[in-house]
Amino acid sequence: MNKKREPLSVQMKLTIFFFITSALVIAVNIIMFININNAIDSMNRVYYTNYLINEAKDALDTVQRSMTEYLNTKSTYAIEEYFEAEQTYKDRLAELAELNNGGDLGVIQSNILKMSDTYLNYTSRTIQSKRGRVIEKYRQSYETAEEIYGYINSYIYSLNNERFKQNTKNYSGLMGTFRSLEYITILVLVIMSIFNIVVTGLYTKNIMDPVRERQIMMETHLKDAELKYLQAQINPHFLFNTLNAGAQLAMLEGADRTYDYIQNMAAFFRYRIKGADGDTTLAQEIGLVDNYIYILNVRFSGEIHFKKDVDESCTKVVVPGMILQPVVENAVNYGVRNIDREKLIILSVQRTDGMIEVKVTDNGAGMTQQKIEEVMSGTAGEEKIMKDSNGVGLLNVISRMRLYYGTEEVLKLESGGKDKGTTVTLFIPEGNGGDDV
């Protein structure tokens, strides 16, 4: 029995359709691009012969001038300029000879090449005679070379003139071809766009019914999710009610320390659940840290010493929720918890150059520079999560602060090395991410 093949999903069908149409558009554009480039290259080559003729003319003038200067001054510069110009002139003549020139232009060009060979022969004789101080010879050679130079100039002028007229006609024809290619390209793109719109309309019409069914299904799932969310809220409320009941019982029985402990627990969990996803103030974040340290010291018999140096004028700034307590928790779990000496954590809040700096410093285990780089880059690997951890790490804090403030420099991690403690500094821009309250 043949297994029935499952139909393609809507996403896959649309992907295939757009891939095919995009490939067609790209193919058409590539073909047009090649044709237009060929036309542009042809246009650029049109006046290349005029360029070569002018280059040859300039080199010829330099040969004549430098030869004359050498005869008058016999300077090293003049003879060097002569040989350089002679070689340039030969190169340009060789390039001209490779071009296909028929008719009258071919005859003119052939005459130029022949006369140029004779001319360069005489200029060379002139230079050699001057070097040998044979005055009569170099005068005769110079006069002959000068006469041939005049003839060559006349022929070059004629060749350049005729070439320019012919090239102008060719250029006009190529410009017409180029404009035609532009119009064809625009027409093809318009036709392809209309084709895409028509086919997309016909295609999407056939798939709208399954999409509507899926939309109804998604709405049903959304209602189920909302119901589960409302049900999930029962547990936190139950927790708060239970803690409040315990606090009232402790107060009635006169157990003040138990009452304070339960109140701190309730405040801590209430902030964790309600404030983690919204804006808050730095003062409320510091209050959460106070709750956290109080709870820890009840559990660990007050062995964690916590000091604060807070500029109160900075505490009204608006910050994203849950950025400070995770830093303090890391200082406890990975800094001071397992040391034998005094366990000290210092919280400092100060204003520096329009920036509020929040520092959490511990005197604990410390970190190597390599470890700091691994932690900041997220390559340190999964740390063993403490059973009392809130599950929010430094990278989470960094990511949320970067998104909130729109800047990369939000946290700095420093340590003097092993057993020399660690300092985490949070940088909070004043006036960003919300106004002070």
TIVEX-45402 format. One line per 3 residues: number of its first residue (from 1); their letters; for each residue x, y, z of C-alpha. Coordinates in steps of 0.001 Angstrom, whole numbers, always signed. Example, Ala and Ser with C-alpha at 12.3 -4.5 7.8 and 13.67 -1.06 7.14 Angstrom:
# TIVEX-45402
1> AS> +12300:-4500:+7800 ~ +13670:-1060:+7140;
# end
This chain:
# TIVEX-45402
1> MNK> +0:+0:+0 ~ +1476:+3330:-1080 ~ +1947:+5865:+1662;
4> KRE> +7:+9050:+942 ~ +2384:+11985:+522 ~ +1706:+14902:+2843;
7> PLS> +843:+18173:+1069 ~ +3365:+21004:+1206 ~ +2832:+23561:+3943;
10> VQM> +1723:+27101:+3094 ~ +5120:+28433:+4149 ~ +6921:+25965:+1877;
13> KLT> +4647:+26766:-1088 ~ +5182:+30508:-669 ~ +8927:+29984:-270;
16> IFF> +9111:+27980:-3519 ~ +6968:+30519:-5371 ~ +8987:+33527:-4285;
19> FIT> +12240:+31664:-4929 ~ +11219:+30969:-8544 ~ +9983:+34511:-9212;
22> SAL> +13044:+36037:-7529 ~ +15322:+33790:-9610 ~ +13569:+34974:-12787;
25> VIA> +13936:+38630:-11818 ~ +17598:+38140:-10920 ~ +18267:+36286:-14189;
28> VNI> +16638:+39065:-16241 ~ +18603:+41716:-14359 ~ +21888:+39848:-14868;
31> IMF> +21276:+39572:-18630 ~ +20398:+43256:-18870 ~ +23351:+44184:-16693;
34> INI> +25751:+42279:-18973 ~ +24293:+43916:-22092 ~ +24464:+47391:-20574;
37> NNA> +28050:+46822:-19439 ~ +28997:+45675:-22932 ~ +27420:+48816:-24375;
40> IDS> +29291:+50998:-21875 ~ +32588:+49258:-22716 ~ +31961:+49846:-26411;
43> MNR> +31265:+53521:-25724 ~ +34472:+53805:-23728 ~ +36462:+52200:-26539;
46> VYY> +35048:+54547:-29174 ~ +37419:+57414:-28435 ~ +40354:+55231:-27423;
49> TNY> +41996:+55690:-30842 ~ +41858:+59472:-30396 ~ +43448:+59025:-27001;
52> LIN> +46281:+56937:-28488 ~ +46858:+59451:-31308 ~ +47055:+62340:-28813;
55> EAK> +49420:+60345:-26586 ~ +51611:+59606:-29630 ~ +51549:+63299:-30606;
58> DAL> +52651:+64376:-27106 ~ +55458:+61793:-27093 ~ +56609:+62904:-30564;
61> DTV> +56730:+66549:-29431 ~ +58755:+65540:-26384 ~ +61228:+63589:-28536;
64> QRS> +61794:+66629:-30769 ~ +62038:+69077:-27883 ~ +64370:+66957:-25727;
67> MTE> +66627:+66266:-28754 ~ +66872:+69996:-29465 ~ +67568:+70747:-25806;
70> YLN> +70319:+68115:-25701 ~ +71985:+69615:-28789 ~ +71951:+73025:-27087;
73> TKS> +72880:+72032:-23526 ~ +74055:+68423:-23676 ~ +72365:+67935:-20279;
76> TYA> +71794:+64519:-18721 ~ +68152:+65363:-18022 ~ +67518:+66122:-21725;
79> IEE> +68998:+62835:-22957 ~ +67031:+60843:-20329 ~ +63827:+62607:-21327;
82> YFE> +64600:+61879:-24999 ~ +64998:+58103:-24503 ~ +61884:+57914:-22313;
85> AEQ> +59766:+59834:-24837 ~ +61188:+57751:-27736 ~ +60063:+54529:-26031;
88> TYK> +56619:+55963:-25247 ~ +56211:+57044:-28866 ~ +57135:+53549:-30118;
91> DRL> +54648:+51950:-27699 ~ +51788:+54178:-28826 ~ +52610:+53533:-32495;
94> AEL> +52590:+49775:-31807 ~ +49135:+50049:-30201 ~ +47848:+52058:-33169;
97> AEL> +49231:+49454:-35562 ~ +47182:+46742:-33848 ~ +43919:+48612:-34497;
100> NNG> +42035:+47703:-37654 ~ +42083:+50796:-39847 ~ +40959:+50350:-43446;
103> GDL> +40481:+52813:-46291 ~ +41971:+56288:-46219 ~ +42604:+56115:-42472;
106> GVI> +44696:+53001:-42974 ~ +46821:+54746:-45611 ~ +47408:+57774:-43350;
109> QSN> +48304:+55558:-40409 ~ +50676:+53466:-42556 ~ +52461:+56648:-43697;
112> ILK> +52822:+57799:-40101 ~ +54372:+54470:-39060 ~ +56864:+54485:-41950;
115> MSD> +57869:+58125:-41482 ~ +58184:+57574:-37728 ~ +60738:+54804:-38284;
118> TYL> +62756:+57131:-40499 ~ +62369:+60037:-38083 ~ +63556:+58059:-35063;
121> NYT> +66479:+56803:-37141 ~ +67578:+60383:-37814 ~ +67059:+61534:-34239;
124> SRT> +69215:+58650:-33058 ~ +71947:+59602:-35552 ~ +71730:+63205:-34375;
127> IQS> +72222:+62184:-30739 ~ +75137:+59889:-31581 ~ +76828:+62555:-33728;
130> KRG> +76439:+65108:-30936 ~ +78018:+62703:-28472 ~ +80906:+62122:-30953;
133> RVI> +81141:+65885:-31528 ~ +80759:+65437:-35283 ~ +79136:+68803:-35816;
136> EKY> +78441:+68564:-39546 ~ +76740:+65180:-39270 ~ +74455:+66025:-36360;
139> RQS> +73405:+69281:-38059 ~ +72390:+67416:-41227 ~ +70615:+64678:-39256;
142> YET> +68851:+67254:-37095 ~ +67567:+69221:-40099 ~ +66273:+66054:-41801;
145> AEE> +64615:+64865:-38557 ~ +62991:+68269:-38086 ~ +61605:+68185:-41625;
148> IYG> +60157:+64659:-41159 ~ +58772:+65755:-37786 ~ +56701:+68423:-39567;
151> YIN> +55292:+65877:-42032 ~ +54400:+63439:-39245 ~ +52623:+66209:-37339;
154> SYI> +50499:+66996:-40379 ~ +49549:+63357:-40878 ~ +48766:+62879:-37170;
157> YSL> +46524:+65936:-37257 ~ +44647:+64540:-40291 ~ +44351:+61071:-38745;
160> NNE> +43081:+62499:-35461 ~ +40529:+64667:-37246 ~ +39138:+61850:-39393;
163> RFK> +39118:+59465:-36453 ~ +37166:+61949:-34342 ~ +34490:+62326:-37008;
166> QNT> +34127:+58560:-37384 ~ +34098:+57968:-33624 ~ +31419:+60615:-33110;
169> KNY> +29106:+58730:-35459 ~ +29826:+55457:-33663 ~ +29235:+57103:-30297;
172> SGL> +25813:+58397:-31366 ~ +24807:+54903:-32488 ~ +25980:+53340:-29206;
175> MGT> +24095:+55949:-27194 ~ +20920:+54965:-29041 ~ +21594:+51294:-28243;
178> FRS> +22237:+52144:-24593 ~ +18952:+54047:-24292 ~ +17110:+51146:-25907;
181> LEY> +18594:+48748:-23346 ~ +17473:+51049:-20523 ~ +13899:+51109:-21861;
184> ITI> +13901:+47318:-22343 ~ +15177:+46806:-18771 ~ +12442:+49014:-17311;
187> LVL> +9786:+47288:-19437 ~ +10942:+43805:-18395 ~ +10944:+44763:-14700;
190> VIM> +7443:+46217:-14972 ~ +6184:+43055:-16732 ~ +7831:+40842:-14080;
193> SIF> +6296:+42927:-11279 ~ +2808:+42697:-12808 ~ +3305:+38950:-13323;
196> NIV> +4314:+38534:-9665 ~ +1304:+40496:-8434 ~ -1168:+38536:-10597;
199> VTG> +274:+35114:-9767 ~ +563:+35983:-6063 ~ -3090:+37047:-6002;
202> LYT> -4238:+33840:-7699 ~ -2004:+31677:-5543 ~ -2890:+33233:-2197;
205> KNI> -6577:+32975:-3045 ~ -6247:+29164:-3041 ~ -4464:+29045:+307;
208> MDP> -6586:+31502:+2307 ~ -9007:+28845:+3555 ~ -6289:+26779:+5310;
211> VRE> -4877:+29998:+6735 ~ -8280:+30969:+8140 ~ -8618:+27540:+9726;
214> RQI> -5211:+27891:+11292 ~ -6087:+31395:+12525 ~ -9191:+30037:+14270;
217> MME> -7065:+27282:+15806 ~ -4503:+29807:+17013 ~ -7222:+31954:+18582;
220> THL> -8447:+28874:+20444 ~ -4934:+28123:+21693 ~ -4536:+31770:+22720;
223> KDA> -7656:+31591:+24870 ~ -6335:+28383:+26459 ~ -3014:+30114:+27164;
226> ELK> -4763:+33101:+28753 ~ -6745:+30730:+30966 ~ -3575:+28912:+32052;
229> YLQ> -1902:+32263:+32746 ~ -4777:+33293:+35032 ~ -4576:+29935:+36745;
232> AQI> -823:+30322:+37198 ~ -1411:+33566:+39096 ~ -3131:+31603:+41843;
235> NPH> +166:+30169:+43161 ~ +1929:+33526:+43829 ~ -1193:+34923:+45484;
238> FLF> -1423:+31815:+47606 ~ +2241:+32272:+48569 ~ +1726:+35933:+49553;
241> NTL> -1427:+35119:+51539 ~ +398:+32308:+53343 ~ +3372:+34547:+54195;
244> NAG> +1047:+37336:+55407 ~ -857:+34860:+57563 ~ +2456:+33668:+59051;
247> AQL> +3535:+37271:+59702 ~ +240:+38056:+61492 ~ +591:+34884:+63589;
250> AML> +4180:+35813:+64543 ~ +3050:+39334:+65505 ~ +210:+37963:+67671;
253> EGA> +2630:+35631:+69430 ~ +5187:+38415:+69951 ~ +7837:+36787:+67754;
256> DRT> +9267:+40025:+66395 ~ +12277:+38474:+64625 ~ +10086:+35886:+62949;
259> YDY> +7677:+38623:+61911 ~ +10518:+40695:+60360 ~ +11867:+37637:+58556;
262> IQN> +8498:+36722:+57039 ~ +7835:+40344:+56045 ~ +11210:+40524:+54269;
265> MAA> +10461:+37213:+52533 ~ +7063:+38486:+51347 ~ +8547:+41779:+50115;
268> FFR> +11328:+39928:+48290 ~ +9021:+37532:+46439 ~ +6441:+40214:+45689;
271> YRI> +9117:+42367:+44006 ~ +10606:+39390:+42180 ~ +7293:+38412:+40602;
274> KGA> +5760:+41841:+39937 ~ +8805:+43996:+39235 ~ +11146:+41801:+37184;
277> DGD> +9614:+42644:+33812 ~ +8918:+46352:+34298 ~ +10563:+49645:+35186;
280> TTL> +11454:+50474:+38742 ~ +13727:+52870:+40618 ~ +17228:+52379:+41910;
283> AQE> +15892:+52949:+45436 ~ +13510:+49983:+45058 ~ +16361:+47847:+43693;
286> IGL> +18456:+48727:+46759 ~ +15471:+47887:+48973 ~ +15274:+44446:+47346;
289> VDN> +18977:+43913:+48100 ~ +18334:+44851:+51735 ~ +15556:+42211:+51867;
292> YIY> +17847:+39643:+50252 ~ +20777:+40263:+52642 ~ +18425:+40167:+55641;
295> ILN> +17014:+36782:+54554 ~ +20531:+35379:+53982 ~ +21791:+36560:+57363;
298> VRF> +18860:+34876:+59128 ~ +19827:+31652:+57356 ~ +23584:+32018:+57873;
301> SGE> +23617:+33583:+61332 ~ +24635:+37053:+60235 ~ +27974:+36032:+58770;
304> IHF> +27569:+38243:+55674 ~ +28552:+41843:+56449 ~ +26868:+44343:+54161;
307> KKD> +27848:+48022:+53927 ~ +26346:+50802:+51807 ~ +27714:+54113:+50550;
310> VDE> +24758:+55558:+48647 ~ +24254:+59045:+47226 ~ +20516:+59374:+47838;
313> SCT> +20147:+61928:+45042 ~ +20905:+59108:+42571 ~ +18318:+56629:+43819;
316> KVV> +15296:+58155:+42050 ~ +16580:+57258:+38594 ~ +14392:+54808:+36637;
319> VPG> +16025:+51448:+35846 ~ +14903:+48063:+34489 ~ +13764:+45686:+37231;
322> MIL> +16058:+43031:+38731 ~ +19483:+44352:+37738 ~ +21088:+44822:+41179;
325> QPV> +20010:+41828:+43289 ~ +21455:+39249:+40827 ~ +24824:+41027:+41035;
328> VEN> +24773:+40906:+44845 ~ +23666:+37267:+44711 ~ +26659:+36431:+42490;
331> AVN> +28938:+38211:+44986 ~ +27529:+35966:+47721 ~ +27473:+32656:+45851;
334> YGV> +30725:+32945:+43896 ~ +32609:+35458:+46021 ~ +32295:+35324:+49795;
337> RNI> +30283:+32198:+50632 ~ +33209:+29749:+50798 ~ +35923:+31967:+52309;
340> DRE> +37075:+31544:+55935 ~ +37725:+35216:+56662 ~ +35182:+38000:+57136;
343> KLI> +32542:+37948:+54397 ~ +32136:+41595:+53300 ~ +30032:+43096:+50508;
346> ILS> +29986:+46848:+49846 ~ +27342:+48610:+47752 ~ +28328:+52030:+46431;
349> VQR> +26154:+54445:+44422 ~ +27775:+57642:+43128 ~ +27319:+60147:+40297;
352> TDG> +30271:+60596:+37891 ~ +30198:+62834:+34781 ~ +26447:+62512:+34192;
355> MIE> +26588:+58757:+34781 ~ +25419:+56909:+37883 ~ +27902:+54212:+38885;
358> VKV> +26604:+51363:+41042 ~ +29438:+49228:+42424 ~ +29113:+45889:+44212;
361> TDN> +32466:+44942:+45772 ~ +33271:+41765:+47675 ~ +36423:+40551:+49439;
364> GAG> +35941:+36978:+48264 ~ +37521:+34401:+45968 ~ +38362:+36827:+43161;
367> MTQ> +38810:+36017:+39457 ~ +41615:+35726:+36933 ~ +41605:+38013:+33886;
370> QKI> +40928:+35012:+31653 ~ +37886:+34084:+33741 ~ +36607:+37677:+33562;
373> EEV> +36874:+37623:+29750 ~ +35063:+34272:+29590 ~ +32236:+35523:+31809;
376> MSG> +31809:+38766:+29855 ~ +31840:+36954:+26491 ~ +29440:+34232:+27666;
379> TAG> +31961:+31428:+27009 ~ +32547:+30476:+30626 ~ +30039:+27610:+30346;
382> EEK> +27057:+26817:+32531 ~ +27878:+27428:+36177 ~ +26357:+25191:+38781;
385> IMK> +23222:+27030:+39875 ~ +22868:+27396:+43630 ~ +19669:+26024:+45018;
388> DSN> +18710:+29480:+46308 ~ +19651:+31263:+43075 ~ +17002:+33318:+41308;
391> GVG> +18235:+32077:+37919 ~ +19213:+35559:+36654 ~ +22911:+35850:+35828;
394> LLN> +25290:+38650:+34854 ~ +24808:+38071:+31105 ~ +21050:+38390:+31576;
397> VIS> +21547:+41692:+33410 ~ +23961:+42933:+30715 ~ +21584:+42003:+27875;
400> RMR> +18571:+43717:+29473 ~ +20519:+46878:+30309 ~ +21930:+47111:+26764;
403> LYY> +18457:+46817:+25293 ~ +17020:+49282:+27793 ~ +19675:+51999:+27457;
406> GTE> +20757:+51382:+23852 ~ +24481:+51279:+24692 ~ +27093:+48536:+25007;
409> EVL> +29013:+49921:+28013 ~ +26654:+49001:+30855 ~ +28712:+46714:+33120;
412> KLE> +32369:+46279:+34041 ~ +33832:+43274:+35885 ~ +37135:+43732:+37759;
415> SGG> +39255:+41633:+40105 ~ +42760:+41747:+41515 ~ +43132:+37990:+41086;
418> KDK> +42655:+34923:+43259 ~ +41442:+35711:+46819 ~ +41547:+39462:+46089;
421> GTT> +37829:+40064:+45680 ~ +35710:+41219:+42754 ~ +34016:+44505:+41786;
424> VTL> +31027:+44723:+39448 ~ +30171:+48233:+38231 ~ +26820:+49071:+36624;
427> FIP> +26732:+52218:+34471 ~ +23303:+53907:+34470 ~ +22924:+56911:+32120;
430> EGN> +20955:+59722:+33662 ~ +17898:+60682:+31597 ~ +17983:+57501:+29443;
433> GGD> +15529:+54657:+29574 ~ +12948:+56786:+31328 ~ +12952:+60008:+33375;
436> DV> +13739:+60246:+37028 ~ +10738:+59903:+39252;
# end
